Amino acid sequence: MKDFSKKIIFIFLINYIDLSIAPIISKALIIFPLTFLSYSLYVYRSNKNIGPIEGFLIGLLVDLISGNFFGINATLFCIITYLINIYSNSFKIFSYLQVCIFFGVSATGYIGFSQLALNLYNFSYSTLLISFIFNILFCIFITILSSYFPKTINTKI
Amino acid sequence: MAGKIPTSGQKILYLSFVFLGSIIFYFDFTTNSFQSIKNGYTSFKISSIFLIKETTIEPFKNFFNLTKSKENLIQENNNLKEALDISNLNNYLISKENIFYKDKNIIQYPIDKKNSSFTYSIAKIKYINHNIFNCCDNHRMYIELISSNLSSNLESVVFNNSGIIGQVITDEKYLEVILLTDIDHSIPIKSKSESFYCNARGSGRANIIICSYNPLVWDEDILLGKEFFTSGLGGIFPKDIIIGNVVNIIDIDSTKKDLEIKLFADPLESDLFGVIRN
């Protein structure tokens, strides 16, 4: 129950940050899906096997609190959970850079799909490209940060 | 690290949830059926934020605002009091009974004719020992200039809105003022008729100065309540400024009488003083 409450509070907090920074960075044609990336990282780092039910429910909660159409995050969170789980062995032989690129690409995929579904008339490839670079750089930054603070971020990304 | 690779059964489960998610999304996208849930959540969020704010932040905010408004009020009050004191000083300076610049030979700079404003300095009380003032001989006061129009304030006359209270004896960061009641101080005074002059020395008592005279030399009849004015002799104090009235007459012997004169100006009654130089 304590763990569940922690997760819920964390989702609310991350989503709040996500929604707060979105209007600022969108001026630079960047979309930064912080909630999605945080969830991906959580699944990646988790020692437990995160199933589709958890991914689906978390996705639905994110849909609710972010005011999106129901189902979009639920679907995408399920897909990323599946992808991370299916590549769980491959990640062990991946370099840091490859892992960063994987998360960058998946974040870009999330942006592309959600933009197609929610913002079709203003869909922009330049936004997608800049976001792609930004998300990869962000993942690299987190990796470097985990090298400098190994006890705070106590595992490799 | 992520857990095990999904088995075939789990893959079907994943597929089912992805399918279910897509159906829900399509349903919501086309029919907007979940709007009531979203509205309910939004209203819950707004009321929760409002409630949390009301119970946590607002009391602190109100308290802060209350103290702030109180501080503002006190500041405003102080400013008004200061403005009133300055106005009283101005009024004292120009009042018909105490026209400072009447003695043109002594007071040269009280009014700037070009700007039609007074050019005396305004000072604020910094320190006065009330106990010493009420008990002992040494009656000194320290004042700090707020606005100064003079290069040197030494021997300047210090007054409040009731009258002259003393003169500056040290011109440093704070001006040291020797009060009229200090036993080391004397002020030349005269009667209204100008047939009686004497040097009134400080008594060491609050608001009392003593004028000792020889009744054989000064034959004017002095009665209780008689008013005395500055004579202007000595060049420090301006002429014809009312000082106080007689409250006690002591016959010491046939050649000496003491007049106890109660001053009209009390240095403790105001915080703001005018400093004017002859």
Interface residues (C-beta under 8 A of the other chain):
Chain A: V43 Y44 R45 S46 N47 K48 N49 I50 G51 P52 I53 G55 F56 G59 L64 I65 G67 F69 F70 G71 I72 A74 T75 L76 C78 I79 T81 Y82 I84 N85 I86 Y87 S88 N89 F91 K92 A117 T155
Chain B: M1 A2 G3 K4 I5 P6 Q10 K11 L13 Y14 S16 F17 V18 L20 G21 S22 I23 I24 F25 Y26 F27 D28 F29 F34 I37 K38 Y41 T42
